[in-house]
């Protein structure tokens, strides 16, 4: 499991770290809502581990997507290719 691997090999080695994860097991809208509450409370990220789509894309914004018009700090994306 990726979370367990990161915990064992990376996060457990760092002192006093705050970790914010996107609850991807939820639907996109719920996950974005929960994550935005966390992310809106901090000034900056020191490191980010983006997820990877089935076709290998990471953090991609696709042309024509309604997500590009959304101004929220965390935006759920639907019907991405």
Kinemage of the C-alpha trace (Angstrom):
@kinemage 1
@onewidth
@group {chain A} dominant
@subgroup {mainchain}
@vectorlist {calphas} color= white
{ca unk a 1} P 0.000 0.000 0.000
{ca unk a 2} L 1.560 3.360 -1.031
{ca unk a 3} L 0.581 5.207 2.174
{ca unk a 4} L 2.189 2.521 4.316
{ca unk a 5} L 5.360 2.584 2.233
{ca unk a 6} L 5.680 6.383 2.525
{ca unk a 7} L 5.043 6.194 6.264
{ca unk a 8} L 7.670 3.519 6.826
{ca unk a 9} L 10.378 4.863 4.509
{ca unk a 10} L 9.824 8.632 4.596
{ca unk a 11} L 7.377 10.280 7.006
{ca unk a 12} L 8.561 8.306 10.059
{ca unk a 13} L 12.101 9.619 9.471
{ca unk a 14} L 11.096 13.305 9.643
{ca unk a 15} L 10.676 15.232 12.902
{ca unk a 16} L 7.430 17.039 13.736
{ca unk a 17} L 5.833 16.940 10.302
{ca unk a 18} L 2.315 17.862 9.316
{ca unk a 19} L 0.932 15.678 6.577
{ca unk a 20} L -2.156 16.625 4.569
{ca unk a 21} L -3.592 13.960 2.302
{ca unk a 22} L -6.468 14.002 -0.126
{ca unk a 23} L -9.011 11.372 0.942
{ca unk a 24} L -9.183 9.880 -2.552
{ca unk a 25} L -11.284 6.965 -1.338
{ca unk a 26} L -14.223 9.408 -1.137
{ca unk a 27} L -16.017 10.906 -4.111
{ca unk a 28} L -14.299 13.867 -5.791
{ca unk a 29} L -16.545 16.568 -4.304
{ca unk a 30} L -16.268 15.267 -0.719
{ca unk a 31} L -12.504 14.741 -1.005
{ca unk a 32} L -11.981 18.270 -2.362
{ca unk a 33} L -14.130 19.754 0.401
{ca unk a 34} L -12.243 17.958 3.171
{ca unk a 35} L -8.820 18.666 1.697
{ca unk a 36} L -9.608 22.353 1.120
{ca unk a 37} L -10.363 22.780 4.835
{ca unk a 38} L -6.858 21.499 5.617
{ca unk a 39} L -4.973 23.244 2.845
{ca unk a 40} L -6.615 26.634 3.409
{ca unk a 41} L -5.144 26.757 6.938
{ca unk a 42} L -1.481 26.659 5.855
{ca unk a 43} L 0.731 29.207 4.102
{ca unk a 44} L 2.852 26.894 1.959
{ca unk a 45} L 3.797 23.301 1.258
{ca unk a 46} L 7.367 22.109 1.632
{ca unk a 47} L 6.853 18.974 -0.436
{ca unk a 48} L 3.997 17.404 -2.377
{ca unk a 49} L 3.443 13.884 -3.610
{ca unk a 50} L 0.890 14.122 -6.431
{ca unk a 51} L -1.135 11.090 -7.375
{ca unk a 52} L -0.916 9.532 -10.805
{ca unk a 53} L -3.778 8.934 -13.224
{ca unk a 54} L -4.294 5.631 -14.982
{ca unk a 55} L -2.615 7.007 -18.114
{ca unk a 56} L 0.376 8.380 -16.181
{ca unk a 57} L -0.696 12.031 -15.869
{ca unk a 58} L -0.132 13.917 -12.607
{ca unk a 59} L -1.999 17.054 -11.508
{ca unk a 60} L -3.156 17.643 -15.070
{ca unk a 61} L -5.633 20.318 -16.118
{ca unk a 62} L -7.272 19.362 -19.377
{ca unk a 63} L -8.288 21.921 -22.038
{ca unk a 64} L -12.008 22.698 -21.948
{ca unk a 65} L -12.444 21.410 -18.401
{ca unk a 66} L -14.878 23.312 -16.166
{ca unk a 67} L -12.272 22.939 -13.394
{ca unk a 68} L -10.195 25.614 -15.137
{ca unk a 69} L -12.926 28.164 -14.404
{ca unk a 70} L -13.180 27.302 -10.700
{ca unk a 71} L -11.420 29.669 -8.271
{ca unk a 72} L -11.489 27.464 -5.179
{ca unk a 73} L -8.162 26.387 -3.676
{ca unk a 74} L -9.091 22.728 -4.195
{ca unk a 75} L -11.227 21.771 -7.181
{ca unk a 76} L -12.863 18.402 -7.842
{ca unk a 77} L -12.397 17.241 -11.418
{ca unk a 78} L -14.976 15.161 -13.232
{ca unk a 79} L -14.930 13.456 -16.629
{ca unk a 80} L -11.224 13.956 -17.239
{ca unk a 81} L -9.811 11.864 -20.063
